[in-house]
């Protein structure tokens, strides 16, 4: 399943990083603590968070994450979007709480 597939299936907004929409997804990781994501998220995962600053993109790139989903209608900061487009890591958005979108993504990825 690709980032584009989950964006369509879950009705996610696409804020940036459109060139990375064909990235394959291996799962998801939900956390707002950057050090937790650095220590535990794996390549190809979709990171679900409410963090909206540029440092998020550095971690996503370092960990080779497939995409980032911002929750509760949080909007990415401009420098985050700029880096998203440079790194080709999509930044997506939802009005859902982290718990809700995590469950939806889990169910979607485990339908196979």
N, CA and C atoms as a LAMMPS dump frame, in Angstrom:
ITEM: TIMESTEP
0
ITEM: NUMBER OF ATOMS
336
ITEM: BOX BOUNDS ff ff ff
-5.0000000000000000e+02 5.0000000000000000e+02
-5.0000000000000000e+02 5.0000000000000000e+02
-5.0000000000000000e+02 5.0000000000000000e+02
ITEM: ATOMS id mol type element x y z
1 1 1 N 0.848 -1.168 0
2 1 2 C 0 0 0
3 1 3 C 0.9 1.239 0
4 2 1 N 0.505 2.246 -0.752
5 2 2 C 1.3 3.469 -0.845
6 2 3 C 0.701 4.588 0.006
7 3 1 N 1.471 5.649 0.15
8 3 2 C 0.99 6.826 0.864
9 3 3 C -0.255 7.376 0.17
10 4 1 N -0.237 7.399 -1.145
11 4 2 C -1.4 7.876 -1.899
12 4 3 C -2.64 7.039 -1.587
13 5 1 N -2.468 5.725 -1.509
14 5 2 C -3.595 4.828 -1.192
15 5 3 C -4.222 5.174 0.154
16 6 1 N -3.386 5.405 1.177
17 6 2 C -3.959 5.703 2.496
18 6 3 C -4.575 7.097 2.523
19 7 1 N -3.977 8.037 1.78
20 7 2 C -4.53 9.396 1.737
21 7 3 C -5.948 9.362 1.187
22 8 1 N -6.136 8.603 0.118
23 8 2 C -7.467 8.499 -0.495
24 8 3 C -8.415 7.727 0.422
25 9 1 N -7.987 6.565 0.893
26 9 2 C -8.853 5.695 1.704
27 9 3 C -9.277 6.332 3.021
28 10 1 N -8.38 7.12 3.625
29 10 2 C -8.676 7.72 4.925
30 10 3 C -9.127 9.174 4.822
31 11 1 N -9.239 9.694 3.598
32 11 2 C -9.695 11.07 3.398
33 11 3 C -8.744 12.102 3.978
34 12 1 N -7.44 11.88 3.826
35 12 2 C -6.443 12.781 4.398
36 12 3 C -6.148 13.945 3.463
37 13 1 N -5.882 15.108 4.049
38 13 2 C -5.433 16.272 3.284
39 13 3 C -3.957 16.086 2.975
40 14 1 N -3.534 16.557 1.816
41 14 2 C -2.123 16.51 1.447
42 14 3 C -1.594 17.927 1.498
43 15 1 N -0.658 18.174 2.43
44 15 2 C -0.097 19.509 2.609
45 15 3 C 1.2 19.721 1.835
46 16 1 N 1.979 18.672 1.662
47 16 2 C 3.26 18.82 0.984
48 16 3 C 3.906 17.47 0.739
49 17 1 N 5.039 17.501 0.038
50 17 2 C 5.779 16.278 -0.247
51 17 3 C 5.109 15.374 -1.253
52 18 1 N 4.356 15.956 -2.172
53 18 2 C 3.579 15.175 -3.139
54 18 3 C 4.416 14.193 -3.946
55 19 1 N 5.695 14.503 -4.174
56 19 2 C 6.544 13.593 -4.947
57 19 3 C 6.81 12.282 -4.218
58 20 1 N 6.473 12.206 -2.952
59 20 2 C 6.667 10.974 -2.186
60 20 3 C 5.401 10.154 -2.004
61 21 1 N 4.331 10.514 -2.677
62 21 2 C 3.057 9.806 -2.493
63 21 3 C 3.104 8.35 -2.945
64 22 1 N 4.095 7.979 -3.741
65 22 2 C 4.201 6.588 -4.197
66 22 3 C 5.032 5.719 -3.245
67 23 1 N 5.488 6.308 -2.135
68 23 2 C 6.257 5.525 -1.159
69 23 3 C 5.411 4.384 -0.607
70 24 1 N 6.04 3.238 -0.423
71 24 2 C 5.373 2.08 0.167
72 24 3 C 5.358 2.211 1.687
73 25 1 N 4.277 1.754 2.294
74 25 2 C 4.081 1.841 3.742
75 25 3 C 4.258 0.465 4.371
76 26 1 N 5.053 0.412 5.447
77 26 2 C 5.258 -0.85 6.159
78 26 3 C 4.489 -0.899 7.483
79 27 1 N 3.868 0.214 7.87
80 27 2 C 3.124 0.259 9.126
81 27 3 C 3.001 1.681 9.617
82 28 1 N 2.666 1.837 10.878
83 28 2 C 2.506 3.167 11.445
84 28 3 C 3.176 3.284 12.805
85 29 1 N 3.403 4.522 13.22
86 29 2 C 3.968 4.793 14.537
87 29 3 C 3.345 6.08 15.062
88 30 1 N 2.782 6.031 16.251
89 30 2 C 2.116 7.184 16.835
90 30 3 C 2.873 7.654 18.058
91 31 1 N 3.353 8.896 17.992
92 31 2 C 4.063 9.479 19.134
93 31 3 C 4.268 10.969 18.878
94 32 1 N 4.272 11.738 19.964
95 32 2 C 4.589 13.161 19.883
96 32 3 C 5.966 13.454 20.464
97 33 1 N 6.647 12.434 20.929
98 33 2 C 7.958 12.587 21.54
99 33 3 C 9.028 12.238 20.502
100 34 1 N 9.776 13.244 20.076
101 34 2 C 10.748 13.062 19.003
102 34 3 C 11.779 11.984 19.322
103 35 1 N 12.275 11.945 20.543
104 35 2 C 13.284 10.937 20.9
105 35 3 C 12.695 9.527 20.836
106 36 1 N 11.419 9.37 21.126
107 36 2 C 10.753 8.079 21.031
108 36 3 C 10.72 7.617 19.578
109 37 1 N 10.364 8.509 18.682
110 37 2 C 10.309 8.174 17.261
111 37 3 C 11.712 7.835 16.752
112 38 1 N 12.692 8.623 17.153
113 38 2 C 14.072 8.35 16.732
114 38 3 C 14.527 6.967 17.193
115 39 1 N 14.115 6.572 18.366
116 39 2 C 14.561 5.299 18.917
117 39 3 C 13.777 4.088 18.469
118 40 1 N 12.544 4.286 17.982
119 40 2 C 11.691 3.12 17.78
120 40 3 C 10.977 3.023 16.434
121 41 1 N 10.782 4.108 15.724
122 41 2 C 10.07 4.037 14.441
123 41 3 C 10.98 3.43 13.384
124 42 1 N 10.397 2.637 12.506
125 42 2 C 11.178 1.984 11.462
126 42 3 C 10.92 2.564 10.086
127 43 1 N 11.805 2.254 9.174
128 43 2 C 11.689 2.725 7.795
129 43 3 C 10.348 2.296 7.196
130 44 1 N 9.772 3.189 6.42
131 44 2 C 8.514 2.896 5.746
132 44 3 C 7.268 3.123 6.58
133 45 1 N 7.444 3.508 7.832
134 45 2 C 6.285 3.744 8.706
135 45 3 C 5.676 5.118 8.439
136 46 1 N 4.41 5.246 8.762
137 46 2 C 3.71 6.534 8.742
138 46 3 C 3.696 7.037 10.179
139 47 1 N 4.206 8.246 10.385
140 47 2 C 4.298 8.833 11.724
141 47 3 C 3.06 9.683 11.964
142 48 1 N 2.321 9.375 13.018
143 48 2 C 1.128 10.117 13.409
144 48 3 C 1.495 10.977 14.613
145 49 1 N 1.283 12.304 14.485
146 49 2 C 1.725 13.234 15.524
147 49 3 C 0.951 14.545 15.46
148 50 1 N 1.11 15.361 16.503
149 50 2 C 0.579 16.73 16.47
150 50 3 C 1.701 17.753 16.331
151 51 1 N 2.943 17.285 16.241
152 51 2 C 4.088 18.181 16.067
153 51 3 C 4.085 18.773 14.655
154 52 1 N 4.38 20.054 14.536
155 52 2 C 4.254 20.729 13.231
156 52 3 C 5.499 21.506 12.804
157 53 1 N 6.629 21.296 13.472
158 53 2 C 7.819 22.099 13.197
159 53 3 C 8.829 21.34 12.326
160 54 1 N 9.838 22.056 11.872
161 54 2 C 10.823 21.532 10.925
162 54 3 C 11.598 20.323 11.46
163 55 1 N 11.826 20.246 12.758
164 55 2 C 12.585 19.128 13.315
165 55 3 C 11.936 17.78 13.016
166 56 1 N 10.639 17.789 12.827
167 56 2 C 9.915 16.565 12.478
168 56 3 C 10.459 15.98 11.183
169 57 1 N 10.729 16.858 10.216
170 57 2 C 11.206 16.399 8.919
171 57 3 C 12.607 15.8 9.023
172 58 1 N 13.442 16.339 9.889
173 58 2 C 14.793 15.79 10.061
174 58 3 C 14.709 14.351 10.568
175 59 1 N 13.834 14.109 11.51
176 59 2 C 13.67 12.76 12.053
177 59 3 C 13.052 11.837 11.016
178 60 1 N 12.033 12.318 10.307
179 60 2 C 11.392 11.503 9.276
180 60 3 C 12.395 11.088 8.207
181 61 1 N 13.268 11.994 7.828
182 61 2 C 14.287 11.699 6.83
183 61 3 C 15.314 10.702 7.377
184 62 1 N 15.792 10.953 8.579
185 62 2 C 16.775 10.08 9.216
186 62 3 C 16.252 8.649 9.346
187 63 1 N 15.001 8.506 9.728
188 63 2 C 14.397 7.19 9.945
189 63 3 C 13.775 6.599 8.675
190 64 1 N 13.859 7.336 7.559
191 64 2 C 13.303 6.908 6.274
192 64 3 C 11.812 6.568 6.382
193 65 1 N 11.077 7.457 7.06
194 65 2 C 9.634 7.272 7.205
195 65 3 C 8.939 7.562 5.885
196 66 1 N 7.795 6.929 5.68
197 66 2 C 7.063 7.076 4.42
198 66 3 C 6.266 8.374 4.375
199 67 1 N 5.73 8.807 5.515
200 67 2 C 4.878 10 5.551
201 67 3 C 4.626 10.397 6.995
202 68 1 N 4.043 11.586 7.143
203 68 2 C 3.644 12.106 8.447
204 68 3 C 2.17 12.48 8.361
205 69 1 N 1.41 12.1 9.369
206 69 2 C 0.007 12.518 9.469
207 69 3 C -0.119 13.43 10.686
208 70 1 N -0.568 14.647 10.444
209 70 2 C -0.85 15.591 11.52
210 70 3 C -2.304 15.429 11.943
211 71 1 N -2.539 15.398 13.238
212 71 2 C -3.874 15.15 13.782
213 71 3 C -4.574 16.451 14.188
214 72 1 N -5.862 16.332 14.49
215 72 2 C -6.678 17.408 15.068
216 72 3 C -6.62 18.724 14.279
217 73 1 N -6.507 18.607 12.963
218 73 2 C -6.462 19.771 12.066
219 73 3 C -5.278 20.697 12.339
220 74 1 N -4.23 20.162 12.961
221 74 2 C -3.004 20.944 13.114
222 74 3 C -2.434 21.209 11.727
223 75 1 N -1.905 22.401 11.517
224 75 2 C -1.334 22.774 10.221
225 75 3 C 0.185 22.799 10.314
226 76 1 N 0.861 22.312 9.282
227 76 2 C 2.323 22.34 9.302
228 76 3 C 2.855 23.762 9.173
229 77 1 N 3.957 24.023 9.861
230 77 2 C 4.623 25.312 9.717
231 77 3 C 5.276 25.377 8.335
232 78 1 N 5.497 26.596 7.841
233 78 2 C 6.031 26.777 6.491
234 78 3 C 7.365 26.076 6.301
235 79 1 N 8.274 26.189 7.269
236 79 2 C 9.579 25.551 7.098
237 79 3 C 9.477 24.031 7.111
238 80 1 N 8.464 23.497 7.787
239 80 2 C 8.227 22.056 7.739
240 80 3 C 7.805 21.641 6.339
241 81 1 N 6.891 22.407 5.745
242 81 2 C 6.434 22.097 4.38
243 81 3 C 7.552 22.241 3.368
244 82 1 N 8.357 23.268 3.523
245 82 2 C 9.488 23.444 2.613
246 82 3 C 10.391 22.213 2.664
247 83 1 N 10.683 21.729 3.854
248 83 2 C 11.541 20.552 4.002
249 83 3 C 10.841 19.294 3.504
250 84 1 N 9.542 19.209 3.688
251 84 2 C 8.761 18.085 3.178
252 84 3 C 8.917 17.966 1.666
253 85 1 N 8.875 19.095 0.991
254 85 2 C 9.015 19.095 -0.468
255 85 3 C 10.441 18.777 -0.901
256 86 1 N 11.421 19.201 -0.128
257 86 2 C 12.822 18.876 -0.44
258 86 3 C 13.078 17.387 -0.249
259 87 1 N 12.568 16.82 0.844
260 87 2 C 12.803 15.416 1.194
261 87 3 C 11.849 14.447 0.48
262 88 1 N 10.803 14.996 -0.162
263 88 2 C 9.76 14.158 -0.784
264 88 3 C 9.1 13.222 0.227
265 89 1 N 8.878 13.733 1.431
266 89 2 C 8.16 12.997 2.47
267 89 3 C 6.814 13.693 2.652
268 90 1 N 5.727 13.028 2.266
269 90 2 C 4.415 13.661 2.36
270 90 3 C 4.01 14.019 3.786
271 91 1 N 3.413 15.194 3.916
272 91 2 C 2.785 15.628 5.157
273 91 3 C 1.295 15.658 4.89
274 92 1 N 0.577 14.841 5.649
275 92 2 C -0.864 14.687 5.484
276 92 3 C -1.561 15.211 6.729
277 93 1 N -2.86 15.423 6.634
278 93 2 C -3.589 15.934 7.784
279 93 3 C -4.975 15.342 7.922
280 94 1 N -5.46 15.348 9.167
281 94 2 C -6.793 14.855 9.48
282 94 3 C -7.364 15.649 10.647
283 95 1 N -8.679 15.632 10.773
284 95 2 C -9.325 16.233 11.934
285 95 3 C -9.427 15.232 13.089
286 96 1 N -9.112 13.967 12.815
287 96 2 C -9.191 12.92 13.836
288 96 3 C -8.156 13.123 14.938
289 97 1 N -8.464 12.586 16.113
290 97 2 C -7.495 12.477 17.2
291 97 3 C -6.488 11.388 16.818
292 98 1 N -5.336 11.39 17.461
293 98 2 C -4.304 10.39 17.173
294 98 3 C -4.828 8.963 17.361
295 99 1 N -5.594 8.743 18.408
296 99 2 C -6.153 7.416 18.673
297 99 3 C -7.02 6.938 17.516
298 100 1 N -7.879 7.828 17.019
299 100 2 C -8.8 7.458 15.937
300 100 3 C -8.07 7.141 14.634
301 101 1 N -7.171 8.024 14.21
302 101 2 C -6.499 7.81 12.931
303 101 3 C -5.527 6.63 13.019
304 102 1 N -4.967 6.385 14.197
305 102 2 C -4.105 5.209 14.374
306 102 3 C -4.897 3.927 14.147
307 103 1 N -6.094 3.879 14.726
308 103 2 C -6.953 2.708 14.546
309 103 3 C -7.383 2.527 13.102
310 104 1 N -7.733 3.621 12.45
311 104 2 C -8.139 3.546 11.042
312 104 3 C -6.988 3.059 10.167
313 105 1 N -5.79 3.587 10.409
314 105 2 C -4.632 3.165 9.616
315 105 3 C -4.312 1.698 9.886
316 106 1 N -4.351 1.297 11.14
317 106 2 C -4.103 -0.105 11.492
318 106 3 C -5.073 -1.018 10.759
319 107 1 N -6.355 -0.697 10.818
320 107 2 C -7.361 -1.525 10.152
321 107 3 C -7.161 -1.567 8.643
322 108 1 N -6.837 -0.431 8.057
323 108 2 C -6.621 -0.355 6.611
324 108 3 C -5.424 -1.221 6.204
325 109 1 N -4.345 -1.144 6.924
326 109 2 C -3.143 -1.89 6.579
327 109 3 C -3.288 -3.394 6.845
328 110 1 N -4.204 -3.767 7.709
329 110 2 C -4.363 -5.177 8.048
330 110 3 C -5.546 -5.848 7.358
331 111 1 N -6.125 -5.193 6.372
332 111 2 C -7.218 -5.773 5.6
333 111 3 C -6.742 -6.851 4.638
334 112 1 N -5.493 -6.815 4.297
335 112 2 C -4.962 -7.709 3.262
336 112 3 C -5.086 -9.153 3.633
